Amino acid sequence: MEFSRAEELASQHGTPVLFLSQSRTREAYRNLSAALCGVDLYYAVKSNAQPELISILESESGFFDVCTNGEIDVVKECGISADRCLHTHPIKRDSDIRYALDFGVKLFVCDNEDELFKFIPYREKAQIIIRMSIQNPGCLINLSQKFGIVPEKTYDLIKKAHDMGLCVKGISFHAGSQNENPLKYIEALDYCRDICEQAARAGIHLEIIDIGGGFPISYLTPVLSIDTFCRPIVEYISSYFSDYRIIAEPGRVLSGPSMTLAAKVIGRSLRSGVWWYYLDEGIYGSFSGKMFDHADYPLSLARPDDERYNSVLAGPTCDSIDVIYENISLPLLEIGDILVFESMGAYTVASSTNFNGFPKAKIVVVE
Ligand SMILES: *Cc1c(COP(=O)(O)O)cnc(C)c1O
């Protein structure tokens, strides 16, 4: 969003404020959908559960990846039908399974034998996808440390599920979030090929390959265009999985670009030669992604050409960890100045808190 536009809207709505851009959200969905032609996109609600965002994606014919009863409530409130939803939490209580089944969700993810046992009472209604782990040490956020069965044991688990009388539909994986290496998907798909062949020999016909999320967006440094990033994945799929239903669980790549934050300088202090600026938004609010998601967000401000000073941008709470940027070179800011941060839609509001009595940023839908 243009700085002057964000500044104007911020004075109208007050700060801190997150602008949810309908056009950017649609553009992100359409770009990914074109780049992953033929792949059904299940938006990972975890990354940002804002109802307006979900409704935009639904109007683009999106599907939804939900993990919890709370996320089911959100999609239900948005009028999404259960047959467009997939339950991806590998660990569920019996009450969670029943909640999802009552809503009408059919597809569930499991990654261990105990979880499969939980589905025996529901084997007429539920279909299972087995989640495989895929290691990606080069990636900022590893999503295979906590969940997923190693590729070497994935077939055995599929066989066990089948022998329990469960309906096993396919394999899923998550190649790591903000994953900048498309070959990680190919590595995982290579394993899937072997596993599908092994299963077929045992008379188990898998139909779904779920390539998960992980697609990267540009923060401070640019990433490959989504088209270029997805090309090898799509080529691999069309060569080896043309008979399968391929689905993905994109979160960040859809929600990340959708929001722009405007925050205000509410105080400043020259401390040991460094300018400290205190904003009305920080680590406990929309910048929670700094902490949990290890993300840094591109900043724009007024007077970009003025002389610069070593500065710190801090949040409003009384906690010393509430610092957004240290050692950053900035023009001299005034109290009341607006700062604008882009790519603030993924894993930001989703994990923000009311710590210290500060309310969460307001969300305003634009365009
Ligand atoms: C978090 C998560 C996603 C979304 O990942 P992104 O990196 O945001 O695309 C998808 N699937 C599962 C199972 C997840 O836990």
The ligand as an SDF file (V2000), in Angstrom:
LIG
                    3D

 15 15  0  0  0  0  0  0  0  0999 V2000
    1.0990  -24.1690    9.4520 C   0  0  0  0  0  0  0  0  0  0  0  0
    0.6730  -25.2250    8.5330 C   0  0  0  0  0  0  0  0  0  0  0  0
    0.4100  -24.9360    7.1790 C   0  0  0  0  0  0  0  0  0  0  0  0
    0.6450  -23.5940    6.5700 C   0  0  0  0  0  0  0  0  0  0  0  0
    1.9890  -23.3890    6.3220 O   0  0  0  0  0  0  0  0  0  0  0  0
    2.5400  -22.0960    5.5540 P   0  0  0  0  0  0  0  0  0  0  0  0
    3.9970  -22.2310    5.6740 O   0  0  0  0  0  0  0  0  0  0  0  0
    1.9930  -20.9070    6.2460 O   0  0  0  0  0  0  0  0  0  0  0  0
    2.0740  -22.1930    4.1430 O   0  0  0  0  0  0  0  0  0  0  0  0
   -0.0620  -25.9560    6.3870 C   0  0  0  0  0  0  0  0  0  0  0  0
   -0.2490  -27.2020    6.8730 N   0  0  0  0  0  0  0  0  0  0  0  0
   -0.0100  -27.5000    8.1680 C   0  0  0  0  0  0  0  0  0  0  0  0
   -0.2580  -28.8900    8.6280 C   0  0  0  0  0  0  0  0  0  0  0  0
    0.4710  -26.5250    9.0300 C   0  0  0  0  0  0  0  0  0  0  0  0
    0.7370  -26.8600   10.3020 O   0  0  0  0  0  0  0  0  0  0  0  0
  1  2  1  0
  2  3  1  0
  2 14  2  0
  3  4  1  0
  3 10  2  0
  4  5  1  0
  5  6  1  0
  6  7  2  0
  6  8  1  0
  6  9  1  0
 10 11  1  0
 11 12  2  0
 12 13  1  0
 12 14  1  0
 14 15  1  0
M  END
$$$$
